[in-house]
Amino acid sequence: MLGNGWIEAQCMDGEKRLGHIRGAFRKRVWIAAGDVVLLSLRDYQDSKADIILKYTADEARLLKSYGELPDNLKVNETDVGGESDDDVDVEFDIDDI
């Protein structure tokens, strides 16, 4: 986020562009670093674009599986239901208490 509704976006063609979050979209959706968004390129300014859609993590994973996004793109991949290092197994025996 650069401020005032502008972000710096890394496009799939390798270019970095300034993206503008439009007014109504700015008030409805929060965009964070690492989010996958759809940009509308401007005809008269190649270095600027308008953000027209933010993909959810599930939609981005589907696009990646369809081959629309490159394989090296990291989509918000979370470990769902897996065990982490913070999990501690504690067993209680009611008879001992």
NORDA-V392565 format. One record per residue. N is the residue number from 1. RES is the residue in three letters. BURIAL is I if it has 9 or more other ideal C-beta (glycine too) atoms within 8 Angstrom, else O. Layout:
# NORDA-V392565
[[N,RES,BURIAL] [N,RES,BURIAL]]
This chain:
# NORDA-V392565
[[1,MET,O] [2,LEU,O] [3,GLY,O] [4,ASN,O] [5,GLY,O] [6,TRP,I] [7,ILE,I] [8,GLU,I] [9,ALA,I] [10,GLN,O] [11,CYS,I] [12,MET,O] [13,ASP,O] [14,GLY,O] [15,GLU,O] [16,LYS,O] [17,ARG,I] [18,LEU,I] [19,GLY,I] [20,HIS,I] [21,ILE,I] [22,ARG,I] [23,GLY,O] [24,ALA,O] [25,PHE,I] [26,ARG,I] [27,LYS,O] [28,ARG,O] [29,VAL,O] [30,TRP,O] [31,ILE,I] [32,ALA,O] [33,ALA,O] [34,GLY,O] [35,ASP,I] [36,VAL,I] [37,VAL,I] [38,LEU,O] [39,LEU,I] [40,SER,O] [41,LEU,O] [42,ARG,I] [43,ASP,O] [44,TYR,O] [45,GLN,O] [46,ASP,O] [47,SER,O] [48,LYS,I] [49,ALA,I] [50,ASP,I] [51,ILE,I] [52,ILE,O] [53,LEU,O] [54,LYS,I] [55,TYR,I] [56,THR,O] [57,ALA,I] [58,ASP,O] [59,GLU,I] [60,ALA,I] [61,ARG,I] [62,LEU,O] [63,LEU,I] [64,LYS,I] [65,SER,O] [66,TYR,O] [67,GLY,O] [68,GLU,O] [69,LEU,I] [70,PRO,O] [71,ASP,O] [72,ASN,O] [73,LEU,O] [74,LYS,O] [75,VAL,I] [76,ASN,O] [77,GLU,O] [78,THR,O] [79,ASP,O] [80,VAL,O] [81,GLY,O] [82,GLY,O] [83,GLU,O] [84,SER,O] [85,ASP,O] [86,ASP,O] [87,ASP,O] [88,VAL,O] [89,ASP,O] [90,VAL,O] [91,GLU,O] [92,PHE,O] [93,ASP,O] [94,ILE,O] [95,ASP,O] [96,ASP,O] [97,ILE,O]]
